[in-house]
């Protein structure tokens, strides 16, 4: 089933969380996603508060750095949330931003091994398995959860590059694609995921969650003006995998390499392709295009006034279902 969600940005203080997640549920959104960015708020604690404050909406954590927690402890935390709120939790794991992971002394010798081992162990423990592993990153000796959840939450991987996407296909229940997610990027990511999904033991179903900047306004120019700074701010060398599938990739990557003033150089049509913005009809068209490309869930990232943006996201979700 195609779903539409909204992200609670990490820049907001914890006191804003409860009101916004309740508003998201009342607006009829399918999902609300919380973020763990250093050094803002903790993903597990934030998800716990969001679940406790709501009754129906699914809460996703996007994402926990694999190297910042022992996977057995992470599985315990997730099992607790899943046991208290059956069927309403999605857990995401990623590499973690390298500079942040070095800042806390947690950057691993092999990020790919850390990702694969963590995904495999967390999924196994949540499914009630007893695990011993002496891996490159994870070492466990005869570990089994006392209270594995009856409804096992999906464990997704939030990654970008082809090799990491292949690991996600082999070891995760789905992939979270960070902003900016275009239909072209979704299709390219699915091709890389498929390489890992063909491995023995890979999960049978693999869901895609696509994030993107969001602004709804009857005046497309006003919507574009609101998302432009956020689109510009996320365009760097690390987002090259998002850009390469696009028809203007060569020109945009050249501007990034030259360290050009993207705020001035980015054409309006590029901003439109790298965001979900415009009037209601246009935003619905963009959401449906992502669904059509293979994204099971489209997560809208608010810019500007968060309460207005959550209400607008509900409008888009309702229209996209019609």
N, C-alpha and C positions, 0 to 999 in steps of 0.2 A: 504493500500500500504506500502511495506517495504521501509524504509528510512534510509539514512546514514548521519550523521552530524559530526561536529567537535566542540570541546570546546575551547574557548579562556581562557587560564589559568589565575587565579587571580593574579599570581606572576608577570604578565606583566604590565607595566605602561600604563595608559590610552592612551598615545600618540601612542601606537602600535596598538590600537584597529581597527581603520578605515581601515588601510592597510590590516590587516589580514581578516576582515570580507568581504572586497571586493574580496580578493584573494579566499576566501572560495566560494563565489558566482560564480566567474569566473571558479573555478575548478569543478563546477557542483554539489556541495554538496547540499543536501536538506535542512539542518538546520545548524545553528550556535548557540551555547549555551554560555551564559555569566554567570558568577558566582558572588554571593555576599557572600564573606567570610570576617569576621572581621579581620583586619581593612584595607581592600584593596580598592575596588571600589564599588559604589552603584549599585545594580542590575538594578533598574529602569532607572537611568541615562545612564548606559552602554547600556542597550537595546535600549533606545531612539536613542543614537548615532549610534548604529549598524543598526537600521531600516532606519534611515535617510541617511546612507551612501550606502545603497543597494536598489535593486528594486524588487527582486524575492524571495530571500532566507527567510525561516522562522527563526525567532529569538526566542530562548527559554531563560527564566530566571530560573536558577537552583542553589539555591532556595532562596526565601525571608523568613526570620524567622517569623513565625506567631506572635511572641510576641514583635517584634520590631516596628510594625506599627499598628495603628488603622485600622481595616479591611475596614472601610468606606473610609478612605483616600487611602488605597492601591487600592481599587476598582476604585476610581476616577483616580488615576495614570494609571492603566491598561486600563480603558475605554478610556482615552485620547490617549494612544498609539494605541489601537485597532481601534479607530476612524480615526486616521491619516494614519494607515497602515493596512487596512482591510485584515483579513485572514492570517496575517504573524506573529502573536504573540502567544506564549505559556507561561503561567505564572505558576511558581512552588512555592509552599510553603512547609516549613519543620519546625521541632521543633527548629532548631538552635542548634549549639554546646553548651552543657550545661555550659561549663567553660566560653565561650564568653558571653552567655546570663546573667550569674551571674556577669560577669565583667561590664556589662552595667546596672545592676539592673533590668533585665527584665525576670528572670526565673520564670515561672508561678507555682502556687500550683499544677495544673493538666495539664501537657503538652498534654495529649490526648484530654482533653476537649478544650484546646486552639486551637488545630489543627482542630478538628471537627467543632467547632463553626466558626472559621475563614474561612475554606473551604466553609461551608454552606452559610455564609453571603456574601462572595466575589462572589461566583457563582450566588447567588440570585440577588445581586445588578447589576451585569453585565448583567443579563437577564431582567432587568427593574423592578424587584420586589420592593415593599415598605416593609421595614422590621423594626420590633420592637423586641428586644430580651434582656432579662435579664438573661444572662448565667453565667457560672462560670468564664469566662474570658471576654466575649464580652457583652457590654451593649450598645444597640442602641435604640433610641426612634423615630419612624416614619421617617426612612431614606429612601430616594429614589434618585437615580442619575438623574440629569437633562439631561445628554447626554449619555444614555446607548448605547453601540456600536451596529451598525446594524449587524456586524459579530462578534459574541461573542467568545472571545478567550477561549480555553480550560484552565482549572485550574487544575493543577496536584499537587500531593503531593510527596515530596522527603523524604522518610522514609525507615527504615531498618527492625525493629523488627516485629514479628507476630501481636501484638496488634495494632501497628501503621498502618501496612499494611491493617488490617481489617477496620480501620477507613478510610483509603484511598479508599478502595473498596466501602464504604458506602457513602462517601461525595465528592470524587474527580472524575474528568474526566479521570484520569490516574495516573500512578505512575512512578517516576523517581528513578531508582535503581542505587545507587552510585557504584563507582569502589571498588573492582573488581567484575564485573558481568559475571558470567559463565552461560551457558545454564542450569545447574543444579540449580543455584540460581534463575534464572528467573522462572523456573517451581515451585520451592518451594514458591517463593513470590506470584505467581498467586494463589496457593492454599490458602494462608492466605487472599489475596485480595478477593477471592470468598466468604469467610465467611461474609464480610461486604457487598459485592455486592448483596447478597440475601435479604438485608433489604428493607422495603418499602421506596420508594422515591429515592433509589440509582440510579445514572446515568446508562443509558442503555448500553452505550459503555465505555469500560475502556481500554485505551492504555498504553503500557509499553515503557518507554525510558530506555535503558541500557547503562551506562557509562563503559568505560574500557580504560586502558593504551594502547598506540599504538606506535609501531615502525616498519617501513617497511625497510627491507634490504635483498638483495639476499643471504647474509650470515646469516642464522638463529642465529648463535652464537653472531654476532654483534648486531642484533636486540634484542636478549635476554639480552645482557649486558646493553643496553640502558634502557630497562624497569625495570630491576631487582631492582635498588635502589628505584624506585617509588612503585613497588609492595611491597617490604619489608617495606617501610615507611608507607603504609596504613594498614598493618596487625597488629591489636591490638584487645583487648577484644571487642571493639565496632563493629568490623567487623565479629564477630562470626557468625551472621546470614548468611553472604556470604559464610562462610567456611563450615558450618555444612552439606550442601547437597553434598559436594565433597567426593570422595572415600578415600582421604587421610586426611579427617577432623580430626580424632582422633590424628594423629601424629602431624599435624600442630597446632592444638589447644593446645596440650601438650607443644610444643616448645614455643608458645606465653605465656602460663601460667608460664613456667620456666624462662621466659625472656632470652631465648637463643639468640645467635648471628644469627639472621635470614639471614643476608647478607652472612654468611658462610654456614649455615645449609640448606638453601632452595634448593632442587634439581632442576636441569634445567627443568624437565618435570612439576614441580609444577608452575614454572614461566610461562611456556607456557600455562598452564590451567588458569592462573590468569591474562592473558593479551591477547591483539591481537597483535601478533608480529611474525616476520619471513618474508619469501618471499611473493610475491604477491599472489600466489596460496594459501598459508597457511593462510594469513590474510583474504582473501575472504572466505575461508572455515569457519573460526571462526565467521565472520560476519553473514554468512548464517546460521550457527548453532544457533546463538542468535535469528535471525529472526524465525527460525524453532521452537525454544522453546517458542515463544510468544512475543518477543520484536518487536514492530512496528517500533521503531527507535533505531539504534545503534549509539552512540556518541563516537567518537574517541578522546582520550585525548593525545595531543602531548607531546613527551619528546624530549629533544635536541632542534635543530634548528626549530623554529616554522614555518617559511616560507616553509622549506623543508617538514615538517610534514603535513602542510595543502595541499601542492601539492600531497604528497603521499596519503593522505586521499581521494583526488579526484580520484586518480588512483584506489584505492580500491573500492570506490563507483561505478565507471563506470564498473569495472569488475564484481562486485557483481550483477549488473543489467542484465548482459548478460546471 
